[in-house]
Amino acid sequence: QVQLVESGGDLVQAGGSLRVSCAASGIGTRAMAWYRQAPGKQREFVARISITGVTSVTNSLRGRFTIARDSAKNTVHLQMNSLKPEDTAVYYCNTYPPQTAYWGQGTQVTVSS
């Protein structure tokens, strides 16, 4: 049974940093990604990491967000720096491309101005 559990979301001030994590079980080694959904908007792709560790961040977030994985712990992290109020969203991890059945509860990130 696949389980993806996101954690680390918090309320932070603009300009701050935060790291969110995703603990994966039952999924083996897969390309993984972070997605986010802001209030009133569709869920969007944020960043992905391949099985071999090659990363890609969506253009608008490049330079502020980085993705990394700890294969030994089957965990994927998203490091977010210089946060802005528009980064406020629920952050989800999933495979890349995403599987409908794998969406979890996400973790709330709120950036105050």
C-alpha positions in Angstrom: 0.0 0.0 0.0 1.4 3.3 -1.1 1.5 6.1 1.5 2.9 9.6 1.1 2.9 11.7 4.3 3.9 15.3 4.0 5.1 17.3 7.0 6.8 20.5 8.0 4.3 23.1 6.9 4.1 26.2 9.1 3.3 29.8 9.3 6.4 31.9 8.3 7.1 35.5 7.6 7.8 36.7 4.1 11.5 36.4 3.4 11.8 33.3 5.7 12.7 29.8 4.9 11.0 26.4 5.4 11.7 22.8 4.6 8.8 20.4 4.0 9.3 16.7 3.8 7.5 13.7 2.4 7.9 10.2 3.8 7.1 7.6 1.2 6.3 4.0 1.8 5.1 1.1 -0.4 6.3 3.0 -3.4 9.8 1.7 -4.2 12.2 4.0 -5.9 10.4 6.4 -8.2 10.7 9.8 -9.7 9.1 12.1 -7.1 7.8 15.6 -7.2 6.3 18.4 -5.1 3.1 20.1 -6.1 1.1 22.9 -4.5 -2.4 24.2 -4.5 -3.1 27.8 -3.4 -6.6 28.9 -2.3 -8.9 29.1 -5.3 -6.3 27.9 -7.7 -5.5 24.6 -9.4 -2.8 22.4 -8.2 0.5 23.1 -9.9 3.8 21.4 -10.3 6.7 22.8 -8.2 9.7 20.6 -8.5 10.8 17.0 -9.3 13.7 14.7 -8.7 14.6 11.6 -10.7 15.7 8.2 -9.5 19.3 9.3 -10.1 18.9 12.6 -8.4 18.5 14.9 -11.3 16.3 17.8 -10.3 14.1 20.3 -12.0 12.2 23.3 -10.5 9.4 25.2 -12.2 10.8 28.3 -13.8 9.0 30.8 -11.5 10.5 29.2 -8.4 14.0 28.5 -9.6 16.6 30.0 -7.4 14.3 29.9 -4.3 13.2 26.3 -4.1 15.3 23.2 -4.2 14.3 19.5 -4.0 16.3 16.7 -2.6 15.8 13.1 -1.6 17.2 10.8 1.0 17.0 7.4 -0.6 18.0 5.6 2.5 15.0 7.0 4.3 12.7 7.1 1.3 12.1 10.8 2.0 11.9 13.8 -0.3 12.4 17.3 0.9 11.5 20.7 -0.5 13.6 23.6 0.7 11.9 26.9 0.3 13.8 30.2 0.7 12.9 33.8 0.4 9.3 32.9 0.8 6.6 35.2 -0.5 2.9 35.5 0.5 2.0 34.1 -2.9 3.8 30.8 -1.9 1.0 30.2 0.5 -0.5 26.9 -0.4 -1.0 23.3 0.6 2.1 21.4 -0.6 1.8 17.8 -1.8 4.2 15.2 -2.8 3.5 12.5 -5.4 5.3 10.6 -8.1 6.3 12.3 -11.4 4.0 12.2 -13.2 1.5 12.1 -10.4 -0.8 9.2 -9.7 -4.3 10.1 -8.7 -4.4 7.4 -6.0 -1.3 8.7 -4.3 -2.5 12.2 -3.3 -2.2 12.7 0.5 -3.3 15.3 2.9 -0.5 17.7 2.1 1.1 20.2 4.4 0.0 23.8 4.8 2.5 26.5 4.2 1.3 30.0 5.0 3.5 33.0 4.4 2.6 36.3 6.1 3.5 39.7 4.7 
